[in-house]
Amino acid sequence: TQLLEQSPQFLSIQEGENLTVYCNSSSVFSSLQWYRQEPGEGPVLLVTVVTGGEVKKLKRLTFQFGDARKDSSLHITAAQTGDTGLYLCAERSYNTDKLIFGTGTRLQVFP
Amino acid sequence: EAGVAQSPRYKIIEKRQSVAFWCNPISGHATLYWYQQILGQGPKLLIQFQNNGVVDDSQLPKDRFSAERLKGVDSTLKIQPAKLEDSAVYLCASSVDRGRTEAFFGQGTRLTVV
């Protein structure tokens, strides 16, 4: 059973637009990771956030961890066609240390 | 550094047949994961190993799925007998250890059950 809800499920935008995707849970995250997956490949780690309120930037990508550590967002500025892919959040369970993935947001950026 | 190796890349079988997938993690990685990914969805954790012990297998359909990690290195995932709903990509990943470390993924095995 998936415990992490991501929204939106699908996003189709043109190059140059900004977008935000969200990751929410009913429980507190131990740590939260964001991955990107391209067709035919496995997910690749983008960032790990640990501290509530933490903000990390990776070029045009900005990751935010909620103060209560129950939600996170990924903002992309001036999207490019190379940003196309499936964006996944993943959490480490406090109790079992399992790595659980969210439902995913599929992003399509058109030229 | 060599990545996570999986084989085969593709497999087509008939329902009720059996199939096995193989994974060779990154050398020295203690934690190994098997995920099932239905098209368009996030990966679902089937089983997580720490060395050759099982951390969690609560989502593994044990009546038909089995997995082992011999000597804490390579791992195999088996399905017997396969059902149509088992059609998915099976991803193997490894990480240095438990905790906040990065998981490195293989390219996956795409299984089609007809």
Interface residues (C-beta under 8 A of the other chain):
Chain A: T1 Q2 L4 Q6 S30 S31 Q33 G40 E41 G42 P43 V44 L45 T48 V50 L86 L88 A90 R92 T96 D97 K98 L99 I100 F101 G102 T103 G104 R106
Chain B: V4 Y33 Y35 G40 Q41 G42 P43 K44 L45 Q48 V55 D56 Q59 L91 A93 S95 R98 G99 R100 E102 A103 F104 F105 G106 Q107 G108
